[in-house]
Each structure stands twice: as C-alpha cells, then as structure tokens.
C-alpha cells in the first residue's frame, strides 16, 4: 500500500510541476497555477511522510524524493508563518512587534 501511495504522489507531483512549468513557459493562466497547487497539495496529503510518522521503511532514495515532493507545500507553510508572525506583531498581538533575526 505504501508503494502505491508513493507512486500516486509522485505522479501527482510530476503533473503539478508540468502544469506550473507549462504556465510559466507557454502561456500564463491562473487556472494552471491553481491546478498545479492542487496537485502539490494532493501530493503532500497522499505522500507517506516519514517526518509525520506515516512511513517506517528505510530507503535513501525515497527519503530524498520525500524532500523534493514536500518542498513546495513546506515553503508555502513557512511563508504563511512568517507573514502571520509579521501581521501579529504589527497588529499588536502577542509578542514584541515585527522582528527579523539573522
């Protein structure tokens, strides 16, 4: 079952990548961008992530593929957390205000 989920998630990632790359290279269309994002989200939800405790098998190739497959959604989550922290700081929520650490 785990290998089926890996295969389906990988195909979804490839489809999402083709949609977004085709949109950037051929013709910009919001529909393709949205569909590519939906494929990435589907891939993130279907992928048996070792980090989230859904996979117990050991494989270096699948571990590297997991990093590639989860990267787009992890990047979006990271950007939304930064934006939320900045807005929370600017709007007077919990914390000392806007802060950028290097």
C-alpha positions, 0 to 999 in steps of 0.5 A: 500500500505504501508503494502505491501511495508513493507512486500516486504522489509522485505522479501527482507531483510530476503533473503539478510541476508540468502544469506550473512549468507549462504556465510559466513557459507557454502561456500564463493562466491562473487556472494552471497555477491553481491546478498545479497547487492542487496537485502539490497539495494532493501530493503532500496529503497522499505522500507517506511522510516519514517526518509525520510518522506515516512511513517506517521503511528505510530507503535513501532514495525515497527519503530524498524524493520525500524532500523534493515532493514536500518542498513546495507545500513546506515553503508555502507553510513557512511563508504563511508563518512568517507573514502571520508572525509579521501581521501579529506583531504589527497588529499588536498581538502577542509578542514584541512587534515585527522582528527579523533575526539573522 
